[in-house]
Each structure stands twice: as structure tokens, then as C-alpha cells.
Amino acid sequence: MDQKVKPNRDLMAPLSLRKELDLKSAYEYKYWKQSNCYSITGVDDAEQLHAVVEALDIVHVL
């Protein structure tokens, strides 16, 4: 049985950042959809996003 996984809006980047970087939901990227694996146990996605945003700010991408 193939179940569709619905996006968890709480785990998405803020709308302003998604627009600025033209980001989509993980569920919209072909590569990720092929595995149906959207998370890694033990990885804090919010913490990882914060680190990436901070790094992009340091190098003046944001």
C-alpha cells in the first residue's frame, strides 16, 4: 500500500525565506520523493536550518 505523506508545515522554513531562496517543500523535489524518506532519526532539522541560514547570512547570501 503506497501512502502519501503530507508535509508538516511546522518543519518548513519561514515563508519569507522560502520565497527568497525559491525553496519548495521536500515533498515537491523529485529526488526526495523517490525514496519517500523525508527525515533522519536524531537530526534536528530546525537546528540544521538555523545553522545554514546563519552561514548564508555570514557570506551575505541573505
Secondary structure, 3 states (H helix, E strand, C coil): CCCCCCCCHHHCCCHHHHHHCCCCCHHHCHHHHHHCCCCCCCCCHHHHHHHHHHHHHHCCCC
